[in-house]
Amino acid sequence: MTKLWGGRFQKSAEQWVDEFGASISFDQKLVMEDLEGSTAHVKMLAACNILSQEEGDQILSGLEKLKVKAQAGELEFSTANEDIHLNLEKFLIDEIGPVGGKLHTARSRNDQVATDMHLYLKNRVKEIIEAIQAFQSAIVEQAEAHVETVVPGYTHLQRAQPISFGHHLMTYFWMLQRDKERLSESMKRIDLSPLGAGAMSGTTFPIDREMSADLLGFSGVYQNSLDAVSDRDFILEFLSNASMLMMHMSRFAEEIILWSSEEFRFIELDDTFSTGSSIMPQKKNPDMAELIRGKTGRVYGNLFGLLTTLKGLPLAYNKDLQEDKEGMFDTVHTLMGSLPIFEGMVRTMTVRTDSMEKAVHSDFSNATELADYLAAKGLPFREAHEVTGKLVFTCIQRGYYLKDLPLAELQEASPLIEDDIYGVLLPKTAVARRNSLGGTGFDQVHYQLGLAKQLIG
Ligand code: ARG
């Protein structure tokens, strides 16, 4: 089959070579964006009298027919036509005859493909932001139900201080909030039109780049034609934002996995989000959380793949840039799969308040309360720390907790201790009293939830 660019060639490449160079197997995902880009381009060409009105109309009606066929899945793409751009151009010429060949006036596949990618990412990033927001609302819902559920808080994965479970969950809300902000802020750079940059240097035709940008809903145009066709920073930025988002989900997934273990028993995942074992009948595995944690690796890989592809490229377009697509598609697919799964998992999980209650009553996470109590009575904090540490040691030796020590013994350690200490040592009191701004105190968590709800509307 002759190529659309076959003029200067004496023989055609062998099929296996064509197959290696072709991108149609994956860039067919851009079919609607490519048709949209072509539609705007033709309208602009006709408005600028580069094509006659009649030619413009003929091409537009051909493109319309292709859109209908594309939506119905009726276009049979072929590797011989290399990529989505040449496949569609060939279909157009088959549909409306040689006038279809005028579509590519004042355009190159280099500005065309870049336009498609900008259009594609612009829409996907909006969808991803919505999916993050839905996930955040599930977090808020659980957090609100568990403001007063007290759990051990950890540092170094060692029990540290008791906290509100709602406060713990809300940490992920704020991570996701930053992810959303980063994605929205990146929109400024995604929302630019490279169309009209031509192969690299612009065009001799009197085109109107602002008009085609407007028609496509872009808020601006690239100011340098070489930059327009060689820039993939907007994809890198997306992959980097996606990596951070996956990292956040992966940390959360790790906690979900720990919490649903027998060792913690803090939550139970709904059956829908768990799987069994083919051999061990008792098993209920948090597979979905594990898979999200696992998929984080491929998203990082996609970021590193593209960073590496780009690092040695001279200006402007190089075929290497065709490698920008699969990692981006894969990342979009991974995010759009992971976010709703995580949302569902959080919305439907059962929080085992009984195990949490048991946990906070059988540890030393209230030791800071005793030290603070002494410090509030004037003992230098360093000494209060020492007194408390010694009492903790005594307890460990006897298999006690601080609340089990008789008052006389506590007073022997420090005469400042009175019998109100037992109330202070209660985990719930400990949490309630941490009322500093952004702290785990119940009032603070309610305040935080109020702010969060405003942010997600
Ligand atoms: N399939 C190509 C890509 O994805 C389209 C641009 C090809 N341009 C070229 N000069 N060969 O990058």
Boltz pocket constraint, residues with backbone or C-beta under 6 A from the ligand:
constraints:
  - pocket:
      binder: B
      contacts: [[A, 21], [A, 23], [A, 27], [A, 83], [A, 84], [A, 85], [A, 109], [A, 110], [A, 113], [A, 317], [A, 318], [A, 319], [A, 321], [A, 322], [A, 323]]
      max_distance: 6.0
